[in-house]
Amino acid sequence: MSQSIGKSIYRKEALEKVTGKAKYTDDYPAAGTLHVKLAVSPYAHARIIAIDTSKAGEVPGVRAILLGQPFPLTGEEIKDRPPLAFERVRYHGEPVAAVVADTPHQAKRAAELIAVTYEPLPVINSPREALQPDAVLIHENLETYEKIEHVYPEAKTNIADRTKIRKGNMEQGWTESDVTLEASFSLSPSDHIAMETRCVTAEIRPDGFVVFSSSTQSPYMIMELMSRYFQLEKGKIIVNTPFVGGGYGGKVAVQLELIAYLATLAVGGRPVKLLNTREEDMITSPVHIGLDADIKLGATQEGKLKVAQITYLFDTGAYSDKGVTISRAAAITCTGPYQLENIWCDSLCVYTNHPYATAYRGFSHAELLFVFERAMDMLAKKLNIDPLELRRINAFLPGATTPTQIRLNESTVGNLPQCIDRLKQLMNWKEGQVTQVNGRKIRVKGVSCIWKTSTIDTEASSGVVLTFNVDGSVNILSGIVEIGTGTKTILAQLLAEKLKMDIKKIHVKMEVDTQTTPKHWKTVASRGTLMAGRALLKAADDAVVQLKDTASRVLMCSPDDLEVANDMIYVRDEPDTFIHVKDVCHGYKYPSGHSIGGQVIGRGNYILRHLTHIDHETGAGRPGPEYTVGAQGVEVEFDTKEFTYKVLKAFAVIDIGKVLNKKAAEGQVMGAMSMGLNFGSSETFVVSDDGIILNPRLRTYVPFRYGDHPEYLVHFLETPHIDGPFGARGVGEHGLIGMPAALANSLSIASGVELTMLPLTPESIWKETGGG
């Protein structure tokens, strides 16, 4: 019987959070802390002619005013962004200056008094515009920027990178196709709107250590990049991360930390704090990427896909940041979870004058699946085939090869046909997709299929340390950031199962301190359970060896004869011969006074194996370890007169490998489904012709309110991922990625037009039907 796995264990930090005692970055007071406020650009694209700080400098309490400099340029893959704009602003809301003052009010007042003279420049508002022959260049000297390997900016264009997938024989694919389908799609940038806005404190201590406290998903990347950009000694950079109030990828980016470091440097190392307002968090800090796309599919009359030609144009905004890796991830899984032998895909990372993009939950997959799954429904209609049947005919199976030409097996891809079959049952598919409610309202069902791999750095690793207390309880130290996913509780469950002990005796350090906590690459990509889980199991094995070694000398037997369980170390076939863990985990003292052993400290590390870069010309390579598949659906009630609708039910069937914590997994998936429906139905930036974001506040940027949520129905399949801890796959993102497509497919049927743009507001549907 399982000790912990599969149980709905309360999260370790639950009490702190529900009682309001949990502390986030802004909650920690620091005596003598100065405050930083930003002056930002009112233009989307303009030259900076002059900056007058004289009036700002007269405000009482102002300690320093920072302006943009030519160096350092920053960026993980392409160094194209100054921390503060220099000579030119490239998006509305870009930081132009930073004021350091005694109080937030003084800093804000001074920032408002900074007078900047601008010369407006032409604005690019979409990737398609950016690729026009006469388009203004957002980065005129793109070819001079420092970059890493395997990124390919194209000089004298607005293309930061191009990823190519070339598989099979396109000519043969078109020849074998009886039917073709062509369509174009688009969606605008939007925001993550995490409950906690971004916040960072920084100081330079007298001993030379640079200390940050940051609301971040990537504390170790902050350490890496600060060293790289400012030539700081890595060992003298410390990053602390307390609880994070939601991230969804938005807190992967390293932005405010750069400005905070420059601010503390300007005031002699005194501690400074930079806290975003909601408006700044939505447009000054990086956002969710946009997309324009073209797709052409070929299939037989029976519905077998033969060929796909796809162009993804990702709107990275003014700077490349994570846009390069997002566009690359989309190319790698460009066709959705379907078997296709002939594929041509170009996925471009394109500069525009929008706020620059960073990771967003799903990392391009909600976007590419919106395109491909909408095209699948349109193809099903053209072929007169049931849309779920079309997906089942083409479902990716073990033994097939991915767009990057990697052959997957049952462990690495799971069981998509079974997900489709289970979705049919949950949705009562046999009753039909459309049901008449009354003279003006109908109920309509829409579906999509999903898959995702995690295209993270090939050297990404995770470490875990276990320390035993004198009472036999255990502390878990991991660099995973607790961003609301409950991953650290999962680690406790894994350890409880491994050591067959009460989970109440396992304590998890929630805060991360890069000086004392083992490194975890980043808390992203649904990789926490796999990577930290595997590291934890190795640490547990290490601890068990130590426990058995000491116990064997007390019990006078070989360590190989011993087992560890139920707070005891016992002889496996003589369980009455044992010693308690608490009596040896800090060493053992004989009656004579002689002592042996010492505190048990288990250590483990995990690094993903056999990952490679992809070939620049063909896309061939192994960029991710395994794929998670699933099938999703929605049922909407649509008013055919007013074009309004309500999502009644949302469905998700996901092959999770192994359910580790049922309630936590359901909560993760439901929360992600909600985000996907928001993204699909209403969330977007409204951008003027001159690139100004018109709705950078929650009054006008409209996510679901109370009462808007549908009934969520979630079901899991369990095809074990052999490499995962106890067979589990990550599931943090997967509930989101099929929802926009499923919603668009249902509303396309309901409205009678093929909807190709997100979000799907009543106004946009009305316009597509010929209104306005």
PyMOL commands that set and color helices and strands:
alter all, ss='L'
color gray80, all
select helices_A, chain A and resi 14-18+25-27+54-57+104-112+127-130+142-144+170-175+219-230+234-236+256-266+278-283+323-332+365-383+387-394+410-413+416-427+429-431+487-499+503-505+528-555+559-561+581-583+662-681+725-727+734-737+739-751+762-768
alter helices_A, ss='H'
color red, helices_A
select strands_A, chain A and resi 34-40+46-52+62-67+88-89+95-101+115-120+159-167+179-187+199-204+210-214+237-241+272-275+287-288+290-299+305-317+343-351+357-358+434-436+441-452+461-468+474-478+506-508+512-513+562-565+568-571+574-580+586-589+595-599+601-607+628-639+645-655+711-717+757-758
alter strands_A, ss='S'
color yellow, strands_A
deselect
rebuild
show_as cartoon
